[in-house]
């Protein structure tokens, strides 16, 4: 038996995202311009993995952004793409960390950590 004819997980996800584009599924702001930034929030991790892979099919690189407790999810998303989709050849180009000062509801100024992870095709 040869596994050459069986598509990998990465190839299946890319094929599905291409089918969604062909059908005409769009997001709210996609009609004006495509985004090269994925903001990680409370949705399941695979949502962000799929969104990132969809953008990588048309963009040279995509930035995954998160802050606070969602930083671990952003790292998980980037690692799923780089490690599990290694047959496609994605790599982490750059990682930037910072801290933002935000006004909390009780009026105090708090520092919130942020991360930006750039992923590109190898």
C-alpha positions as CSV (number, residue, x, y, z in Angstrom):
1,X,0.0,0.0,0.0
2,X,1.2,3.5,-0.8
3,X,0.4,6.5,1.3
4,X,1.3,8.9,-1.5
5,X,-2.3,9.1,-2.7
6,X,-3.8,9.8,0.8
7,X,-3.9,13.5,1.6
8,X,-2.3,14.7,4.8
9,X,-4.1,16.8,7.4
10,X,-2.5,19.9,6.1
11,X,-3.5,19.2,2.5
12,X,-7.1,18.5,3.6
13,X,-7.4,21.7,5.6
14,X,-6.0,23.7,2.7
15,X,-8.4,22.0,0.3
16,X,-11.4,22.7,2.6
17,X,-10.4,26.4,2.9
18,X,-10.1,26.6,-0.9
19,X,-13.6,25.1,-1.3
20,X,-15.0,27.7,1.1
21,X,-13.4,30.4,-1.0
22,X,-14.8,28.9,-4.2
23,X,-18.3,28.7,-2.7
24,X,-18.2,32.3,-1.7
25,X,-18.0,32.2,2.0
26,X,-16.7,35.5,3.2
27,X,-16.2,37.3,6.5
28,X,-17.5,40.8,7.4
29,X,-14.4,42.8,6.4
30,X,-13.1,40.5,3.6
31,X,-15.1,42.4,0.9
32,X,-12.8,45.4,1.2
33,X,-9.4,43.9,1.9
34,X,-7.8,40.7,3.2
35,X,-6.3,40.6,6.6
36,X,-2.9,39.3,7.4
37,X,-3.5,39.4,11.2
38,X,-5.3,36.8,13.2
39,X,-6.5,38.0,16.7
40,X,-6.7,35.1,19.1
41,X,-9.7,35.2,21.5
42,X,-12.1,32.8,23.1
43,X,-13.0,30.6,20.1
44,X,-11.6,27.0,19.8
45,X,-8.0,26.7,18.7
46,X,-8.8,25.0,15.4
47,X,-10.8,28.1,14.4
48,X,-7.6,30.1,14.5
49,X,-5.5,27.4,12.8
50,X,-8.0,27.2,9.9
51,X,-8.1,31.0,9.6
52,X,-4.4,31.2,9.6
53,X,-4.0,28.5,7.0
54,X,-6.6,30.2,4.8
55,X,-4.7,33.5,4.9
56,X,-1.4,31.8,4.3
57,X,-2.8,30.3,1.1
58,X,-3.0,33.9,-0.4
59,X,-0.6,36.0,1.8
60,X,3.2,35.7,2.0
61,X,2.9,35.8,5.9
62,X,0.3,36.0,8.6
63,X,0.7,37.5,12.1
64,X,-1.0,35.8,15.0
65,X,-1.7,38.3,17.8
66,X,-2.9,37.8,21.4
67,X,-2.7,39.4,24.8
68,X,-3.0,38.3,28.4
69,X,-4.2,34.8,29.1
70,X,-4.7,34.1,25.4
71,X,-1.0,34.2,24.7
72,X,-0.8,30.4,25.4
73,X,-3.5,29.8,22.8
74,X,-1.6,31.9,20.2
75,X,1.5,29.8,20.8
76,X,-0.5,26.6,20.5
77,X,-2.0,27.8,17.2
78,X,1.5,28.6,15.8
79,X,2.9,25.3,16.9
80,X,0.0,23.3,15.4
81,X,0.7,25.0,12.1
82,X,4.5,24.6,12.2
83,X,4.7,21.1,13.7
84,X,1.6,19.3,12.3
85,X,1.7,21.0,8.9
86,X,5.4,20.4,8.4
87,X,4.8,18.7,5.0
88,X,3.6,22.1,3.7
89,X,6.6,23.9,5.1
90,X,5.5,26.7,7.3
91,X,7.9,28.3,9.7
92,X,7.9,31.0,12.4
93,X,9.5,34.1,10.9
94,X,9.5,36.4,14.0
95,X,8.1,36.7,17.5
96,X,7.5,40.0,19.2
97,X,6.5,40.5,22.8
98,X,5.4,43.7,24.5
99,X,3.3,45.1,27.3
100,X,0.4,47.5,27.0
101,X,-0.9,49.7,29.7
102,X,-4.6,49.5,30.0
103,X,-7.1,51.3,32.3
104,X,-9.0,48.7,34.3
105,X,-12.7,49.0,35.4
106,X,-11.7,50.0,38.9
107,X,-9.6,52.9,37.5
108,X,-6.1,51.4,38.0
109,X,-3.6,51.2,35.2
110,X,-2.5,47.6,34.5
111,X,0.1,46.2,32.3
112,X,-1.1,43.4,29.9
113,X,1.4,41.3,28.0
114,X,1.1,40.9,24.2
115,X,2.6,38.6,21.6
116,X,2.8,38.7,17.9
117,X,3.9,35.6,15.9
118,X,4.7,35.9,12.2
119,X,4.3,32.7,10.2
120,X,5.5,32.3,6.6
121,X,6.0,29.6,4.1
122,X,9.5,28.2,4.1
